Amino acid sequence: MNEIANTPSPPYYAVIFTSQRTKGDEGYGNTAVRMLELAAQQHGYLGVESAREDVGITVSYWADLESIKAWKQEMEHLAAQKQGQDIWYAAYKVRIAKVERDYDWPAQT
Amino acid sequence: MNEIANTPSPPYYAVIFTSQRTKGDEGYGNTAVRMLELAAQQHGYLGVESAREDVGITVSYWADLESIKAWKQEMEHLAAQKQGQDIWYAAYKVRIAKVERDYDWPAQT
């Protein structure tokens, strides 16, 4: 998760998850790592990028909307979403976006 | 830049800028702040979110593709892009995406 995601040529989808944490870890760190592992096993997963300062931004990349919907409904992920609302997040916003164009620097050959 | 962006109802556009920095500041911090100020003055600008750990992720939101193109060509921004390639960035990737759907928690009324 600590690199620029090596996604295929567009079109593909991005889920932009922007969040503000509550104070304290309360199990957040372990679950965050587990969710990144679990997401990477899902059908249609293309990659993820994540960073946190005042807000956290996690962008996950997916082949299509069906894959995004299936991941949102995955059982262990649903439990984590519930804990997120109960404990870890003060607020978050999710945006589902279709990547139409991308480019790299240095240019990828 | 330190909050979840209060964007309007979709559709709108997101520019996902993911980067890896070189070492040292070398004037990066001041220019980054200036670029956020300047972006906010552009036509079609809707908001920005930014965080950096191992990678930096800055997502800016725009009303349409024309506004994104105009911002990319803005003179002071062009100079900053040049310095970015010469000095500040080891690598970056830019993705232009159409936000089709979004939701908030707690739900916005």
Backbone of each chain as ProteinMPNN parsed JSONL, in Angstrom:
{"seq_chain_A": "MNEIANTPSPPYYAVIFTSQRTKGDEGYGNTAVRMLELAAQQHGYLGVESAREDVGITVSYWADLESIKAWKQEMEHLAAQKQGQDIWYAAYKVRIAKVERDYDWPAQT", "coords_chain_A": {"N_chain_A": [[0.818, -1.21, 0.0], [2.166, 1.1, 0.013], [3.035, 2.366, -2.214], [2.831, 3.92, -5.47], [-0.023, 2.952, -7.148], [-0.025, 0.372, -9.541], [-1.857, 0.498, -11.925], [-3.992, -0.718, -14.637], [-4.518, 0.309, -18.109], [-6.914, 2.951, -18.505], [-10.468, 2.561, -19.256], [-11.206, 2.351, -15.721], [-12.258, 1.888, -12.299], [-12.311, 4.101, -9.447], [-12.425, 4.173, -5.924], [-12.748, 6.622, -3.713], [-11.96, 7.163, -0.537], [-12.357, 9.19, 2.067], [-11.47, 10.245, 5.263], [-11.997, 11.141, 8.74], [-10.45, 10.424, 11.719], [-11.392, 9.218, 14.979], [-9.976, 9.732, 18.3], [-7.18, 7.724, 19.461], [-6.18, 4.251, 19.036], [-7.659, 1.756, 19.258], [-7.885, -0.746, 18.045], [-7.952, -0.161, 15.41], [-5.693, -0.014, 13.648], [-4.807, -2.708, 13.179], [-7.096, -3.767, 11.944], [-7.291, -2.143, 9.707], [-5.004, -2.896, 8.245], [-5.688, -5.593, 7.786], [-8.002, -5.248, 6.21], [-6.93, -4.141, 3.898], [-5.436, -6.329, 3.001], [-7.521, -8.155, 2.572], [-9.127, -6.853, 0.685], [-7.421, -6.934, -1.48], [-7.67, -9.512, -2.297], [-10.043, -9.678, -3.591], [-12.305, -10.123, -6.342], [-11.724, -8.314, -9.27], [-10.186, -6.34, -8.113], [-7.705, -3.819, -8.372], [-5.708, -2.323, -7.195], [-4.322, -0.181, -4.552], [-3.969, 2.941, -2.838], [-2.775, 4.855, -0.097], [-2.838, 7.29, 2.504], [-2.372, 9.21, 5.503], [-2.889, 12.241, 7.174], [-4.069, 15.02, 8.546], [-6.548, 14.394, 7.497], [-7.473, 11.119, 6.375], [-6.795, 9.482, 3.347], [-7.815, 7.005, 1.281], [-7.472, 5.426, -1.679], [-8.943, 3.077, -3.61], [-8.713, 0.855, -6.377], [-10.593, -0.493, -9.052], [-11.942, -2.95, -11.327], [-14.56, -2.737, -12.244], [-17.969, -1.625, -11.562], [-19.472, -3.63, -10.384], [-17.636, -5.183, -8.987], [-16.899, -3.376, -6.997], [-19.294, -3.098, -5.6], [-19.627, -5.713, -4.661], [-17.426, -5.93, -2.933], [-18.095, -4.01, -1.025], [-20.141, -5.374, 0.232], [-18.951, -7.567, 1.319], [-18.532, -9.953, 3.927], [-16.723, -9.79, 6.206], [-15.748, -7.279, 5.767], [-18.084, -5.774, 6.022], [-18.491, -6.003, 8.778], [-16.275, -4.591, 9.661], [-16.9, -2.061, 8.656], [-19.074, -1.45, 10.267], [-17.806, -1.291, 12.799], [-16.198, 0.832, 12.195], [-18.005, 2.974, 12.021], [-18.995, 2.9, 14.606], [-16.77, 3.258, 16.275], [-14.17, 4.105, 15.138], [-14.226, 6.207, 13.248], [-14.825, 9.697, 12.97], [-16.024, 10.967, 10.909], [-16.733, 10.323, 7.461], [-16.348, 10.221, 3.884], [-17.369, 8.82, 0.849], [-16.475, 8.383, -2.466], [-17.337, 7.357, -5.676], [-15.825, 6.79, -8.645], [-15.214, 7.017, -12.146], [-12.306, 6.302, -13.762], [-11.021, 8.009, -16.362], [-8.811, 8.803, -17.727], [-5.255, 8.61, -17.472], [-1.888, 9.41, -16.464], [1.652, 9.008, -16.195], [4.588, 10.113, -14.454], [8.023, 9.559, -14.032], [7.415, 8.973, -17.545], [5.75, 5.971, -18.282], [6.879, 3.283, -20.191]], "CA_chain_A": [[0.0, 0.0, 0.0], [3.026, 2.262, 0.186], [3.554, 2.778, -3.503], [1.857, 4.345, -6.46], [-0.64, 1.72, -7.655], [0.297, 0.083, -10.939], [-3.165, 0.17, -12.51], [-3.987, -0.903, -16.091], [-5.011, 1.446, -18.872], [-8.331, 3.253, -18.299], [-11.218, 2.928, -18.057], [-11.396, 1.523, -14.527], [-12.946, 2.676, -11.28], [-11.645, 4.472, -8.198], [-13.225, 4.499, -4.748], [-12.002, 7.587, -2.903], [-12.483, 7.102, 0.833], [-11.72, 10.252, 2.851], [-11.998, 10.036, 6.617], [-11.418, 11.744, 9.932], [-10.435, 9.435, 12.793], [-11.501, 9.553, 16.388], [-8.679, 9.579, 18.968], [-6.841, 6.388, 19.948], [-6.173, 3.211, 18.0], [-8.874, 0.941, 19.489], [-7.936, -1.871, 17.108], [-8.061, 0.337, 14.024], [-4.517, -0.322, 12.821], [-4.847, -4.109, 12.744], [-8.2, -3.98, 11.006], [-6.956, -1.453, 8.459], [-4.085, -3.779, 7.524], [-6.465, -6.762, 7.363], [-8.915, -4.872, 5.125], [-6.114, -4.002, 2.686], [-5.157, -7.702, 2.552], [-8.764, -8.787, 2.113], [-9.516, -6.177, -0.564], [-6.516, -7.386, -2.55], [-8.098, -10.857, -2.717], [-11.376, -9.614, -4.207], [-12.436, -10.085, -7.796], [-11.777, -6.973, -9.849], [-9.263, -5.423, -7.413], [-6.579, -3.401, -9.207], [-4.643, -1.69, -6.414], [-4.75, 0.774, -3.529], [-3.015, 3.946, -2.35], [-3.329, 5.333, 1.164], [-2.024, 8.174, 3.341], [-3.163, 9.924, 6.503], [-2.384, 13.302, 8.059], [-5.289, 15.489, 9.222], [-7.537, 13.434, 6.994], [-6.957, 9.938, 5.702], [-7.318, 9.255, 2.004], [-7.509, 5.702, 0.715], [-8.083, 5.257, -2.993], [-8.825, 1.713, -4.138], [-8.995, 0.814, -7.816], [-11.417, -1.67, -9.357], [-12.208, -3.151, -12.75], [-15.933, -2.384, -12.615], [-18.854, -1.277, -10.445], [-19.916, -4.862, -9.734], [-16.594, -5.549, -8.016], [-16.993, -2.427, -5.873], [-20.492, -3.45, -4.848], [-19.362, -6.985, -3.97], [-16.502, -5.64, -1.828], [-18.851, -3.3, 0.026], [-21.025, -6.33, 0.909], [-18.169, -8.698, 1.861], [-18.967, -10.093, 5.33], [-15.755, -9.255, 7.171], [-15.702, -5.844, 5.5], [-19.291, -5.194, 6.628], [-18.239, -5.902, 10.219], [-15.322, -3.488, 9.85], [-17.631, -0.81, 8.417], [-19.865, -1.205, 11.479], [-16.884, -0.798, 13.824], [-15.766, 2.157, 11.751], [-19.009, 3.967, 12.425], [-19.178, 2.876, 16.062], [-15.567, 3.534, 17.07], [-12.942, 4.658, 14.584], [-14.352, 7.394, 12.4], [-15.696, 10.822, 13.297], [-16.767, 11.267, 9.679], [-16.075, 9.924, 6.218], [-17.065, 10.425, 2.626], [-16.979, 7.847, -0.172], [-16.801, 8.808, -3.831], [-17.104, 6.317, -6.67], [-15.472, 7.583, -9.824], [-14.696, 6.286, -13.298], [-11.06, 6.88, -14.25], [-11.129, 8.127, -17.818], [-7.502, 9.067, -18.298], [-4.194, 8.71, -16.474], [-0.538, 9.476, -17.004], [2.718, 8.819, -15.215], [5.894, 10.731, -14.615], [8.476, 9.505, -15.428], [6.483, 8.266, -18.414], [5.89, 4.521, -18.38], [7.009, 2.887, -21.598]], "C_chain_A": [[0.855, 1.265, 0.0], [3.64, 2.751, -1.109], [2.429, 3.326, -4.36], [1.297, 3.083, -7.12], [-0.399, 1.586, -9.156], [-0.962, -0.414, -11.654], [-3.058, 0.019, -14.026], [-4.469, 0.363, -16.8], [-6.486, 1.701, -18.562], [-9.155, 2.719, -19.475], [-11.159, 1.869, -16.963], [-11.994, 2.429, -13.468], [-12.058, 2.958, -10.075], [-12.697, 4.68, -7.118], [-12.357, 5.37, -3.848], [-12.667, 7.645, -1.533], [-11.7, 8.112, 1.671], [-12.328, 10.248, 4.243], [-11.286, 10.897, 7.648], [-11.56, 10.743, 11.062], [-10.841, 10.046, 14.125], [-10.116, 9.371, 17.032], [-8.459, 8.13, 19.406], [-6.92, 5.339, 18.855], [-7.395, 2.308, 18.086], [-9.015, -0.188, 18.471], [-7.975, -1.469, 15.65], [-6.909, -0.138, 13.143], [-4.523, -1.749, 12.292], [-5.936, -4.346, 11.714], [-7.916, -3.304, 9.672], [-6.024, -2.311, 7.602], [-4.837, -4.988, 6.962], [-7.382, -6.414, 6.181], [-8.15, -4.667, 3.811], [-5.767, -5.376, 2.111], [-6.386, -8.326, 1.904], [-9.227, -8.158, 0.791], [-8.703, -6.719, -1.738], [-6.879, -8.773, -3.07], [-9.406, -10.838, -3.501], [-11.278, -9.588, -5.73], [-12.498, -8.631, -8.266], [-10.875, -5.952, -9.197], [-8.058, -5.099, -8.287], [-5.429, -2.776, -8.42], [-5.201, -0.717, -5.402], [-3.612, 1.729, -3.213], [-3.618, 4.56, -1.09], [-2.336, 6.229, 1.886], [-2.942, 8.86, 4.34], [-2.342, 11.014, 7.147], [-3.608, 13.811, 8.835], [-6.504, 14.691, 8.774], [-6.786, 12.22, 6.457], [-7.603, 9.84, 4.342], [-6.863, 7.867, 1.572], [-8.245, 5.609, -0.61], [-7.851, 3.819, -3.424], [-9.326, 1.713, -5.577], [-9.587, -0.534, -8.18], [-11.731, -1.723, -10.837], [-13.586, -2.635, -13.153], [-16.769, -2.13, -11.357], [-19.326, -2.518, -9.687], [-18.904, -5.299, -8.674], [-16.644, -4.647, -6.784], [-18.178, -2.779, -4.976], [-20.271, -4.731, -4.038], [-18.434, -6.768, -2.773], [-17.227, -4.926, -0.69], [-19.694, -4.27, 0.848], [-20.271, -7.518, 1.51], [-18.346, -8.746, 3.388], [-18.006, -9.462, 6.341], [-15.619, -7.739, 6.997], [-16.923, -5.136, 6.096], [-19.105, -5.007, 8.131], [-17.279, -4.747, 10.519], [-16.003, -2.134, 9.627], [-18.456, -0.422, 9.64], [-18.978, -0.671, 12.6], [-16.37, 0.585, 13.484], [-16.73, 3.238, 12.203], [-19.14, 4.047, 13.942], [-17.987, 3.471, 16.812], [-14.555, 4.447, 16.369], [-13.075, 5.984, 13.851], [-15.271, 8.444, 13.014], [-16.578, 11.159, 12.099], [-16.02, 10.658, 8.504], [-16.958, 10.221, 5.025], [-16.496, 9.438, 1.615], [-17.417, 8.385, -1.526], [-16.419, 7.696, -4.8], [-16.974, 7.002, -8.017], [-14.881, 6.694, -10.912], [-13.444, 6.977, -13.822], [-11.071, 6.84, -15.772], [-9.765, 8.258, -18.482], [-6.478, 9.049, -17.179], [-2.857, 8.876, -17.181], [0.459, 9.464, -15.855], [3.868, 9.765, -15.497], [6.853, 10.058, -13.638], [7.526, 8.653, -16.276], [6.788, 6.78, -18.438], [5.948, 4.155, -19.858], [6.007, 1.797, -21.921]], "O_chain_A": [[0.323, 2.375, -0.012], [4.643, 3.465, -1.104], [1.249, 3.215, -4.029], [2.058, 2.241, -7.597], [-0.545, 2.537, -9.923], [-1.098, -1.603, -11.943], [-2.14, 0.564, -14.638], [-4.788, 1.363, -16.156], [-7.24, 0.746, -18.373], [-8.618, 2.458, -20.552], [-11.074, 0.67, -17.23], [-12.213, 3.614, -13.717], [-11.179, 2.17, -9.73], [-13.737, 5.29, -7.365], [-11.36, 4.91, -3.293], [-13.795, 8.117, -1.395], [-10.519, 7.91, 1.95], [-13.55, 10.247, 4.395], [-10.146, 11.321, 7.46], [-12.66, 10.263, 11.337], [-10.655, 11.24, 14.362], [-9.187, 8.904, 16.373], [-9.41, 7.401, 19.685], [-7.637, 5.508, 17.869], [-8.093, 2.115, 17.09], [-10.127, -0.544, 18.081], [-8.024, -2.318, 14.76], [-7.126, -0.608, 12.027], [-4.277, -1.981, 11.109], [-5.721, -5.047, 10.724], [-8.265, -3.838, 8.62], [-6.221, -2.441, 6.393], [-4.646, -5.36, 5.804], [-7.517, -7.21, 5.251], [-8.663, -4.983, 2.738], [-5.797, -5.574, 0.897], [-6.308, -8.938, 0.838], [-9.668, -8.867, -0.114], [-9.223, -6.932, -2.833], [-6.448, -9.167, -4.154], [-9.832, -11.87, -4.019], [-10.308, -9.101, -6.31], [-13.243, -7.823, -7.713], [-10.792, -4.815, -9.662], [-7.456, -5.997, -8.877], [-4.304, -2.705, -8.915], [-6.402, -0.448, -5.384], [-2.439, 1.371, -3.31], [-4.83, 4.765, -1.017], [-1.135, 5.962, 1.882], [-4.126, 9.07, 4.076], [-1.231, 10.767, 7.617], [-4.128, 13.099, 9.695], [-7.375, 14.356, 9.577], [-5.602, 12.303, 6.129], [-8.8, 10.081, 4.189], [-5.665, 7.59, 1.507], [-9.471, 5.701, -0.666], [-6.709, 3.386, -3.585], [-10.231, 2.462, -5.942], [-9.152, -1.577, -7.692], [-11.782, -0.699, -11.518], [-13.768, -2.152, -14.27], [-16.326, -2.388, -10.238], [-19.554, -2.458, -8.479], [-19.286, -5.735, -7.588], [-16.452, -5.112, -5.66], [-18.072, -2.759, -3.749], [-20.677, -4.823, -2.879], [-18.64, -7.362, -1.714], [-16.988, -5.219, 0.481], [-19.941, -4.026, 2.029], [-20.88, -8.383, 2.14], [-18.314, -7.713, 4.055], [-18.419, -8.701, 7.217], [-15.403, -7.012, 7.967], [-16.806, -4.026, 6.614], [-19.507, -3.988, 8.693], [-17.448, -4.021, 11.499], [-15.711, -1.17, 10.334], [-18.539, 0.749, 10.01], [-19.345, 0.288, 13.279], [-16.135, 1.409, 14.367], [-16.32, 4.284, 12.705], [-19.366, 5.122, 14.498], [-18.157, 4.107, 17.851], [-14.129, 5.451, 16.941], [-12.143, 6.788, 13.836], [-16.351, 8.128, 13.511], [-17.724, 11.581, 12.253], [-14.8, 10.498, 8.556], [-18.162, 10.442, 5.156], [-15.283, 9.247, 1.539], [-18.566, 8.786, -1.714], [-15.311, 7.163, -4.744], [-17.881, 7.698, -8.472], [-14.147, 5.747, -10.631], [-13.513, 8.118, -14.279], [-11.125, 5.773, -16.383], [-9.581, 7.878, -19.639], [-6.79, 9.432, -16.051], [-2.714, 8.526, -18.352], [0.159, 9.848, -14.725], [4.094, 10.167, -16.638], [6.512, 9.988, -12.457], [6.908, 7.717, -15.768], [7.939, 6.374, -18.596], [5.166, 4.653, -20.668], [5.954, 1.324, -23.056]]}, "seq_chain_B": "MNEIANTPSPPYYAVIFTSQRTKGDEGYGNTAVRMLELAAQQHGYLGVESAREDVGITVSYWADLESIKAWKQEMEHLAAQKQGQDIWYAAYKVRIAKVERDYDWPAQT", "coords_chain_B": {"N_chain_B": [[-7.472, 22.669, 3.421], [-7.492, 20.615, 5.117], [-9.679, 19.115, 5.674], [-12.571, 17.048, 5.011], [-13.641, 17.371, 1.754], [-16.282, 19.509, 0.824], [-18.122, 18.778, -1.433], [-20.376, 19.269, -4.256], [-23.474, 17.646, -5.336], [-22.952, 14.693, -7.322], [-22.887, 14.519, -10.964], [-19.331, 15.171, -10.948], [-15.843, 16.042, -11.303], [-12.797, 14.336, -10.398], [-9.375, 14.808, -9.738], [-6.859, 12.713, -9.182], [-3.905, 12.807, -7.647], [-1.058, 11.182, -7.156], [1.954, 10.771, -5.447], [5.54, 10.385, -5.054], [7.956, 11.735, -3.059], [11.165, 13.338, -3.469], [14.09, 13.542, -1.303], [14.284, 16.04, 1.323], [13.213, 19.492, 1.643], [13.461, 21.802, -0.128], [12.037, 24.018, -0.995], [9.59, 23.008, -1.542], [7.372, 22.886, 0.281], [6.375, 25.538, 0.611], [5.596, 26.102, -2.024], [3.678, 24.129, -2.43], [1.646, 24.927, -0.682], [1.038, 27.398, -1.866], [0.108, 26.519, -4.368], [-2.256, 25.206, -3.655], [-3.739, 27.398, -2.761], [-3.894, 28.845, -5.137], [-5.174, 27.064, -6.88], [-7.678, 27.015, -5.706], [-8.71, 29.383, -6.542], [-9.437, 29.045, -9.127], [-11.604, 28.759, -11.971], [-14.339, 26.589, -11.745], [-13.336, 25.032, -9.72], [-13.855, 22.84, -6.99], [-13.001, 21.815, -4.575], [-10.508, 20.316, -2.322], [-8.538, 17.572, -1.117], [-5.932, 16.297, 0.926], [-3.118, 14.309, 1.817], [-0.096, 12.966, 3.201], [2.037, 10.202, 3.543], [3.965, 7.543, 3.15], [3.463, 7.667, 0.438], [2.193, 10.599, -1.216], [-1.098, 11.79, -1.466], [-3.152, 13.765, -3.295], [-6.287, 14.879, -3.86], [-8.1, 16.686, -6.057], [-11.103, 18.451, -6.781], [-13.398, 19.112, -9.375], [-15.576, 20.992, -11.564], [-15.837, 20.304, -14.239], [-14.236, 18.889, -17.209], [-13.002, 20.855, -18.726], [-12.275, 22.816, -16.889], [-10.307, 21.457, -15.47], [-8.363, 21.108, -17.428], [-7.699, 23.781, -17.959], [-6.577, 24.549, -15.503], [-4.336, 22.883, -15.43], [-2.817, 24.15, -17.353], [-2.32, 26.64, -16.327], [-0.222, 29.434, -15.74], [1.578, 29.864, -13.48], [1.246, 27.466, -12.242], [2.212, 25.734, -14.19], [4.934, 26.344, -14.034], [5.448, 25.377, -11.485], [4.952, 22.664, -11.905], [7.079, 22.05, -13.553], [9.25, 22.468, -11.772], [8.55, 20.487, -10.01], [9.078, 18.135, -11.458], [11.806, 18.495, -11.877], [12.932, 18.69, -9.306], [11.336, 18.006, -6.9], [9.788, 15.633, -7.031], [10.095, 12.101, -7.109], [8.552, 10.369, -8.507], [5.319, 10.377, -10.034], [1.754, 9.93, -10.441], [-1.087, 10.709, -12.306], [-4.546, 10.712, -12.226], [-7.562, 11.102, -13.916], [-10.867, 11.372, -13.186], [-14.357, 10.677, -13.32], [-16.684, 11.495, -10.984], [-19.277, 9.558, -10.032], [-21.01, 8.865, -8.043], [-21.621, 9.533, -4.609], [-21.346, 9.324, -1.015], [-21.984, 10.198, 2.401], [-20.846, 9.784, 5.765], [-21.335, 10.801, 9.078], [-24.649, 10.756, 7.65], [-25.342, 13.359, 5.387], [-27.781, 15.835, 5.66]], "CA_chain_B": [[-7.086, 21.386, 2.859], [-7.383, 19.603, 6.164], [-11.004, 18.573, 5.967], [-13.246, 16.351, 3.927], [-14.151, 18.423, 0.863], [-17.741, 19.611, 0.784], [-18.42, 18.847, -2.865], [-21.804, 19.22, -4.589], [-23.951, 16.338, -5.803], [-22.395, 14.254, -8.596], [-21.514, 14.236, -11.368], [-18.262, 16.16, -11.01], [-14.597, 15.339, -11.622], [-11.704, 14.246, -9.428], [-8.008, 14.575, -10.204], [-6.135, 11.999, -8.137], [-2.475, 13.019, -7.868], [-0.32, 10.343, -6.207], [3.358, 11.118, -5.693], [6.633, 10.048, -4.147], [8.855, 12.874, -2.972], [12.593, 13.224, -3.217], [14.4, 13.958, 0.06], [14.507, 17.457, 1.553], [12.077, 20.345, 1.271], [13.863, 22.47, -1.377], [10.998, 24.966, -1.421], [8.349, 22.289, -1.863], [6.26, 23.198, 1.187], [5.79, 26.841, 0.262], [4.924, 26.018, -3.326], [2.479, 23.3, -2.264], [0.618, 25.792, -0.086], [0.653, 28.372, -2.885], [-0.69, 25.866, -5.415], [-3.598, 24.98, -3.11], [-4.414, 28.704, -2.796], [-4.131, 29.232, -6.535], [-6.199, 26.147, -7.415], [-8.983, 27.397, -5.148], [-9.194, 30.582, -7.253], [-9.706, 28.733, -10.53], [-12.973, 28.469, -12.403], [-14.721, 25.184, -11.711], [-12.767, 24.359, -8.539], [-14.873, 22.44, -6.015], [-12.428, 21.452, -3.285], [-9.297, 19.493, -2.364], [-8.167, 16.784, 0.065], [-4.531, 15.961, 0.744], [-2.394, 13.67, 2.92], [1.144, 12.32, 2.77], [2.89, 9.36, 4.391], [4.953, 7.029, 2.192], [3.094, 8.411, -0.773], [1.274, 11.712, -1.04], [-2.293, 11.737, -2.299], [-3.946, 14.986, -3.318], [-7.437, 14.76, -4.75], [-8.815, 17.948, -6.27], [-12.426, 18.221, -7.369], [-13.653, 20.113, -10.412], [-16.915, 20.914, -12.16], [-15.825, 19.729, -15.593], [-12.909, 18.617, -17.769], [-12.422, 22.109, -19.214], [-11.63, 23.472, -15.744], [-9.09, 20.694, -15.166], [-7.394, 21.423, -18.478], [-7.258, 25.166, -17.753], [-5.699, 24.546, -14.329], [-3.061, 22.261, -15.816], [-2.086, 25.085, -18.212], [-2.138, 27.917, -15.637], [1.211, 29.749, -15.881], [2.338, 29.62, -12.255], [1.154, 26.022, -12.029], [3.155, 25.108, -15.133], [6.285, 26.503, -13.461], [5.543, 24.447, -10.35], [5.05, 21.311, -12.462], [8.466, 21.909, -14.018], [10.085, 22.258, -10.581], [8.187, 19.171, -9.474], [9.83, 17.102, -12.179], [13.245, 18.724, -11.742], [13.448, 18.708, -7.936], [10.572, 17.53, -5.746], [9.156, 14.317, -7.15], [10.753, 10.939, -7.701], [7.579, 9.79, -9.434], [3.908, 10.641, -9.731], [0.74, 9.453, -11.368], [-2.288, 11.548, -12.303], [-5.738, 10.039, -12.762], [-8.71, 11.992, -14.073], [-11.988, 10.459, -12.973], [-15.681, 11.275, -13.18], [-17.372, 11.003, -9.785], [-20.638, 9.203, -10.432], [-21.841, 8.675, -6.868], [-20.905, 9.721, -3.347], [-22.177, 9.333, 0.185], [-21.313, 10.68, 3.607], [-21.232, 9.319, 7.09], [-22.788, 10.701, 9.212], [-25.36, 11.188, 6.445], [-25.645, 14.783, 5.275], [-29.229, 16.013, 5.431]], "C_chain_B": [[-7.137, 20.271, 3.89], [-8.722, 19.0, 6.551], [-11.493, 17.757, 4.78], [-13.919, 17.411, 3.058], [-15.669, 18.34, 0.747], [-18.196, 19.818, -0.655], [-19.929, 18.765, -3.108], [-22.212, 17.802, -5.012], [-23.274, 15.968, -7.12], [-23.404, 14.49, -9.725], [-20.596, 15.451, -11.248], [-16.978, 15.364, -11.231], [-13.602, 15.379, -10.469], [-10.391, 14.082, -10.173], [-7.236, 13.975, -9.033], [-4.649, 12.079, -8.474], [-1.722, 12.264, -6.776], [1.168, 10.493, -6.486], [4.287, 10.529, -4.65], [7.626, 11.194, -4.21], [10.311, 12.446, -2.978], [12.862, 13.691, -1.781], [14.592, 15.47, 0.136], [13.346, 18.299, 1.071], [12.338, 21.084, -0.033], [12.782, 23.407, -1.922], [9.658, 24.328, -1.715], [7.171, 22.758, -1.024], [5.57, 24.508, 0.836], [5.017, 26.778, -1.052], [3.649, 25.185, -3.228], [1.325, 24.13, -1.697], [0.106, 26.79, -1.121], [-0.226, 27.738, -3.962], [-2.107, 25.56, -4.92], [-4.406, 26.275, -3.112], [-4.829, 29.061, -4.217], [-5.212, 28.35, -7.168], [-7.59, 26.599, -6.975], [-9.569, 28.633, -5.829], [-9.633, 30.269, -8.681], [-11.189, 28.475, -10.768], [-13.223, 26.956, -12.34], [-14.157, 24.399, -10.543], [-13.852, 24.057, -7.511], [-14.307, 22.093, -4.643], [-11.194, 20.583, -3.446], [-9.147, 18.736, -1.047], [-6.731, 16.313, -0.148], [-3.954, 15.322, 1.996], [-1.134, 13.034, 2.351], [1.706, 11.445, 3.874], [3.982, 8.831, 3.461], [4.716, 7.597, 0.798], [2.254, 9.609, -0.353], [0.094, 11.507, -1.971], [-2.994, 13.08, -2.172], [-5.057, 14.775, -4.331], [-8.086, 16.135, -4.851], [-10.085, 17.654, -7.06], [-12.804, 19.416, -8.231], [-15.01, 19.897, -11.06], [-16.915, 20.173, -13.485], [-14.385, 19.575, -16.092], [-12.219, 19.889, -18.256], [-11.693, 22.838, -18.08], [-10.321, 22.772, -15.375], [-7.988, 21.035, -16.168], [-6.833, 22.841, -18.303], [-6.289, 25.263, -16.57], [-4.332, 23.941, -14.663], [-2.19, 23.235, -16.607], [-1.833, 26.437, -17.552], [-0.635, 28.188, -15.492], [2.04, 29.412, -14.638], [2.327, 28.124, -11.917], [2.098, 25.258, -12.969], [4.586, 25.185, -14.603], [6.491, 25.536, -12.302], [5.661, 23.0, -10.843], [6.472, 21.03, -12.939], [9.404, 21.663, -12.841], [9.809, 20.908, -9.935], [8.982, 18.063, -10.138], [11.341, 17.261, -11.963], [13.764, 18.415, -10.338], [12.66, 17.82, -6.966], [10.071, 16.106, -5.826], [10.092, 13.278, -7.742], [9.855, 10.308, -8.754], [6.196, 10.297, -9.062], [3.01, 10.051, -10.798], [-0.49, 10.332, -11.196], [-3.423, 10.748, -12.928], [-6.896, 11.038, -12.785], [-9.958, 11.127, -14.126], [-13.285, 11.231, -12.788], [-16.384, 10.667, -11.974], [-18.839, 10.801, -10.136], [-21.575, 9.148, -9.235], [-20.994, 8.99, -5.641], [-21.889, 9.613, -2.194], [-21.307, 9.655, 1.388], [-21.744, 9.864, 4.8], [-20.614, 10.256, 8.115], [-23.492, 11.28, 7.993], [-25.642, 12.691, 6.5], [-27.136, 14.938, 4.978], [-29.459, 16.911, 4.235]], "O_chain_B": [[-6.857, 19.115, 3.575], [-8.869, 18.439, 7.637], [-10.906, 17.778, 3.698], [-14.672, 18.245, 3.558], [-16.251, 17.265, 0.595], [-18.605, 20.915, -1.035], [-20.671, 18.253, -2.269], [-21.389, 16.887, -5.037], [-23.043, 16.843, -7.955], [-24.602, 14.64, -9.487], [-21.02, 16.594, -11.421], [-17.022, 14.138, -11.335], [-13.571, 16.322, -9.678], [-10.303, 13.309, -11.127], [-6.991, 14.64, -8.026], [-4.191, 11.495, -9.457], [-1.746, 12.66, -5.61], [1.602, 10.359, -7.631], [3.886, 10.217, -3.529], [8.082, 11.576, -5.288], [10.652, 11.343, -2.551], [11.952, 14.184, -1.115], [15.003, 16.107, -0.834], [12.583, 17.882, 0.199], [11.526, 21.007, -0.956], [12.63, 23.57, -3.132], [8.704, 25.009, -2.091], [6.089, 23.004, -1.556], [4.343, 24.581, 0.77], [3.924, 27.331, -1.172], [2.65, 25.501, -3.874], [0.19, 24.047, -2.165], [-1.099, 27.006, -1.245], [-1.194, 28.35, -4.416], [-3.06, 25.649, -5.694], [-5.598, 26.272, -3.421], [-5.946, 29.512, -4.468], [-6.065, 28.842, -7.907], [-8.546, 26.574, -7.75], [-10.764, 28.905, -5.716], [-10.15, 31.147, -9.371], [-11.917, 28.033, -9.879], [-12.418, 26.159, -12.821], [-14.467, 23.217, -10.387], [-14.674, 24.919, -7.199], [-15.041, 22.077, -3.655], [-10.862, 20.159, -4.553], [-9.579, 19.208, 0.005], [-6.349, 15.969, -1.267], [-4.264, 15.742, 3.111], [-1.093, 12.62, 1.192], [1.839, 11.889, 5.014], [4.842, 9.598, 3.029], [5.652, 7.955, 0.084], [1.677, 9.627, 0.734], [0.259, 11.101, -3.121], [-3.383, 13.486, -1.077], [-4.803, 14.525, -5.509], [-8.564, 16.681, -3.856], [-10.134, 16.743, -7.887], [-12.565, 20.569, -7.871], [-15.527, 18.781, -11.105], [-17.883, 19.489, -13.818], [-13.443, 20.069, -15.472], [-10.994, 19.991, -18.205], [-10.622, 23.407, -18.289], [-9.344, 23.426, -15.01], [-6.83, 21.225, -15.796], [-5.636, 23.066, -18.479], [-5.293, 25.983, -16.64], [-3.299, 24.443, -14.219], [-0.963, 23.159, -16.544], [-1.194, 27.3, -18.155], [0.133, 27.284, -15.163], [3.076, 28.755, -14.735], [3.295, 27.595, -11.369], [2.702, 24.26, -12.578], [5.351, 24.226, -14.705], [7.563, 24.95, -12.151], [6.395, 22.204, -10.257], [7.0, 19.933, -12.76], [10.25, 20.77, -12.89], [10.707, 20.268, -9.387], [9.495, 17.165, -9.471], [12.065, 16.269, -11.876], [14.889, 17.94, -10.18], [13.245, 16.977, -6.286], [9.941, 15.435, -4.802], [10.784, 13.525, -8.729], [10.33, 9.782, -9.761], [5.937, 10.612, -7.901], [3.447, 9.72, -11.901], [-0.882, 10.657, -10.075], [-3.282, 10.183, -14.013], [-7.166, 11.724, -11.799], [-10.096, 10.263, -14.992], [-13.307, 12.299, -12.177], [-16.651, 9.465, -11.944], [-19.547, 11.744, -10.49], [-22.78, 9.354, -9.373], [-19.788, 8.742, -5.634], [-23.096, 9.784, -2.364], [-20.097, 9.428, 1.402], [-22.849, 9.326, 4.847], [-19.411, 10.498, 8.023], [-22.977, 12.207, 7.367], [-26.111, 13.22, 7.508], [-27.678, 14.233, 4.126], [-30.606, 17.182, 3.879]]}, "name": "protein", "num_of_chains": 2, "seq": "MNEIANTPSPPYYAVIFTSQRTKGDEGYGNTAVRMLELAAQQHGYLGVESAREDVGITVSYWADLESIKAWKQEMEHLAAQKQGQDIWYAAYKVRIAKVERDYDWPAQTMNEIANTPSPPYYAVIFTSQRTKGDEGYGNTAVRMLELAAQQHGYLGVESAREDVGITVSYWADLESIKAWKQEMEHLAAQKQGQDIWYAAYKVRIAKVERDYDWPAQT"}
